[in-house]
Amino acid sequence: MKKVFIVLIALFISVSGFGQKITSSVVATAGNSVETNDMSVSWTVGEVAVETIGEKGVTPILTQGFQQAYFEITSIGDPVSEEFNIKVYPNPATEFIWIEIESQGIKKGIVEIYNLEGKLVYNKNWEFVDGPQRITINNLGSSQYILRVTEPRGRILQSFKLIKR
């Protein structure tokens, strides 16, 4: 029995030590990458463009294409109306997110965050002013959440999948 246990441990160590690791990569017809002390720029030709906006007040980040380490679909369904536009970023997030609502008519709303079990973990009445508003999420565990923005009357404006890392 002792020999079997030692063989199993040796097998586990050898498999975990020599196991494969998958890294993200891009196959493109052309491209290049340049780095300096405070900036990194890389580009490829022939990819669909996706834009990532950096944190307000900090050095802006602009990412185009699928060179991102993680690409997630975050909006759940279409907005119920074309008279407003809701942005939630960055997503995935670690400490906080920004919510920005561009609307002429909607000035108040409720922001709710649910865990995957359906439990409400964040609920706040918001008065939407010009520019993004910050929500601190560092008290949430690393997981996926559903962020829902509703009108005070209860009509759901839009839902998003929020990824907390």
CORVENVEN-V977592 format. One record per backbone hydrogen bond with DSSP energy under -0.5 kcal/mol. NH is the residue of the N-H (numbers start at 0). CO is the residue of the C=O. E is the energy in kcal/mol with one decimal. If there is no record, write none. Layout:
BEGIN
nh/co/e
NH/CO/E
NH/CO/E
END
This chain:
BEGIN
nh/co/e
4/0/-2.0
5/1/-2.2
6/2/-2.5
7/3/-2.4
8/4/-2.1
9/5/-2.4
10/6/-2.4
11/7/-2.4
12/8/-2.4
13/9/-2.3
14/10/-2.4
15/11/-2.5
16/12/-1.9
17/13/-1.6
18/14/-0.5
22/20/-0.5
27/25/-0.6
28/44/-0.8
31/42/-1.8
33/40/-3.4
35/38/-3.2
40/33/-3.1
42/31/-2.5
44/29/-2.0
51/62/-0.6
53/60/-0.7
57/54/-1.7
62/51/-0.6
71/69/-0.5
73/71/-0.6
75/158/-2.7
76/74/-0.8
79/156/-1.5
83/80/-0.5
84/101/-1.6
86/99/-2.8
88/97/-2.2
91/162/-0.6
92/162/-2.8
96/134/-2.4
97/88/-3.8
98/132/-2.7
99/86/-2.6
101/84/-3.0
101/99/-0.5
102/100/-0.7
103/82/-0.8
106/104/-0.7
108/125/-2.5
109/149/-2.7
110/123/-2.6
111/109/-0.5
111/147/-2.7
112/121/-2.3
113/145/-2.9
114/118/-2.4
115/143/-0.5
117/114/-1.9
120/112/-3.0
121/112/-1.4
123/110/-1.9
125/108/-3.6
127/106/-2.3
127/125/-0.6
128/126/-0.6
132/98/-2.6
134/96/-2.7
136/94/-2.6
137/94/-1.1
139/136/-1.9
142/140/-0.5
142/163/-0.9
144/161/-3.2
145/113/-2.7
146/144/-0.6
146/159/-2.9
147/111/-3.2
147/145/-0.5
148/157/-2.6
149/109/-2.5
149/147/-0.5
150/154/-2.6
153/150/-1.9
156/148/-2.7
157/148/-1.5
158/75/-0.7
159/146/-2.9
160/73/-4.3
161/144/-3.2
161/159/-0.6
163/142/-3.0
163/161/-0.6
164/92/-3.0
164/162/-0.6
END
